Amino acid sequence: MSTEEDIETYLDKEYIKKHPGSKLLYERAKGVFARGVTHDARFFRPMPIYCVEARGSRKWDVDGNEYIDYWMGHGALILGHAHPAVTEAAVNQARRGTHLGASHELEIEWAEKVTRLLPCASDGLVEFTSSGTEATLLALRLSRAYTGRQRVIKFLSHFHGWLDYTIIDHNPDLSPPLDSSYPPGIPDGTLRSVTALPPNDIEAVERTIEEGDVACVILEPGGASMGYLPTYKPFLEWLRRITRENGVVLIFDEVVTGFRDSPGGAQEHYDVTPDLSTLGKILGGGYPGGAVAGRREIMEMLEFRDEEGWEGMRVRHPGTFNANPLSAAAGNACLSLIMDGYVHPEINVAGRTLRSAFNDAFEDSGIQGLAWGTTDSIVYVGFGFSPEDLEVSDIHGYIDFQKKKAMNNEAIAHLDKAMINRGVHPMGSRFILSRVHTEEDIQKTAIAFYESLKELRGEGLLKEFI
Ligand SMILES: Cc1ncc(COP(=O)(O)O)c(C=O)c1O
């Protein structure tokens, strides 16, 4: 469905009818943005919704439609939109200056909270960046500088931001081969320095480390793409052992899982402590920010030293907005509330309730589908999936999983549209919760989900999944 002329379903007609203001803005946006949107994930056909305001679990679009929001700032807003304590901290700081061109106490407080919450940083150090992407970039550079090695191991579909090294999955040796087309704009040397392996594949990691020159292994500890394709605890434990034995730096990308899977992130949840963690999203309480945190001797590659020759070995890291006071104030307020211990029990109950309501809805409507989550507060839905499909540990399992996922894409787009028409805004196949989603929100979402399935089934849009 790409143009208005293609409209056939009630679903699409309703979507267009409810969003005339968004349509006008999208037409205007296409005059200034190549893809009409400002983040790949916000692209939506026939046009995305344009929002004007958000509070708590809700947001409103330019046409006056209200939504229960499950984007939650791409996972940054664990306390919900415009949380009073976070907003007050940020507004107070904005009045006192958003950039002091100097060091400030808030950045120390912010880093101290990270070291108190995150096991890998408890005796370690912190370095702030402006985004999760920058945090990945810095973690890879630190690992290479510390080990004196070049190669990076990542895992297929694990997302670490849009930097050259990890934005694509490069591995020409995989059998059966993956699509080996090289995306434009990324130097060959950069691609060749990174090897993407099947998730949870112990043998593949072992082989690659044996080949030598591996500086680090980076992964989303909860699973690929915010936990969509799970990582398993025994694999994390095994990774910890093999990286330690081989002097390879283990990096957990906790941009999503940090402060979400538990106050101490996935590493606390799975009880596996990496050498370094990257952070973002919740770290800044909904304001831009990122960080690398972890083992002192690796982080010390950033240190200024008077030693002869050190400057040539030191990792450099400028960045105008590193630890800016606005994000530091908001981040401190958010992490303080997480430290109080009330956020996680409540958000996890809400997530589990939503997940089981979705599974009931699949069953009641006779549609083959599954709702799952590697952390309770992010719920995934997939058509045609069964729990066994999530157990991927080699390239064959991965390819089967990808095929299932590809079969889903169209149905998920329909589902999103049907949900949006009912006042619920999912992030593709994800529903990201916040602490302020209420029981009523969850119930309304469950009803909207069931009704959407019925509508899609009635319109013949889910034929492959009946
Ligand atoms: C696991 C993970 N790492 C890194 C990033 C990149 O963070 P940012 O968008 O702040 O650059 C993301 C963003 O969604 C992410 O999900």
The ligand as a Tripos MOL2 file, in Angstrom:
@<TRIPOS>MOLECULE
LIG
   16    16     1     0     0
SMALL
NO_CHARGES

@<TRIPOS>ATOM
      1 C1         20.5510   -1.9340   21.5770 C.3       1 LIG1
      2 C2         20.7930   -0.5750   20.9950 C.ar      1 LIG1
      3 N1         22.0430   -0.1070   20.9530 N.ar      1 LIG1
      4 C3         22.3240    1.1130   20.4680 C.ar      1 LIG1
      5 C4         21.3340    1.9280   19.9670 C.ar      1 LIG1
      6 C5         21.6580    3.2740   19.4120 C.3       1 LIG1
      7 O1         21.2880    4.2760   20.2850 O.3       1 LIG1
      8 P1         20.9850    5.7340   19.7310 P.3       1 LIG1
      9 O2         19.7400    5.6430   18.9380 O.co2     1 LIG1
     10 O3         20.8590    6.5600   20.9860 O.co2     1 LIG1
     11 O4         22.1610    6.1490   18.9160 O.co2     1 LIG1
     12 C6         20.0030    1.4760   20.0110 C.ar      1 LIG1
     13 C7         18.9050    2.3310   19.5160 C.2       1 LIG1
     14 O5         17.7740    1.9510   19.4010 O.2       1 LIG1
     15 C8         19.7280    0.1960   20.5170 C.ar      1 LIG1
     16 O6         18.4790   -0.3070   20.5300 O.3       1 LIG1
@<TRIPOS>BOND
     1     1     2 1
     2     2     3 ar
     3     2    15 ar
     4     3     4 ar
     5     4     5 ar
     6     5     6 1
     7     5    12 ar
     8     6     7 1
     9     7     8 1
    10     8     9 2
    11     8    10 1
    12     8    11 1
    13    12    13 1
    14    12    15 ar
    15    13    14 2
    16    15    16 1
@<TRIPOS>SUBSTRUCTURE
     1 LIG1         1 GROUP 0 **** ****
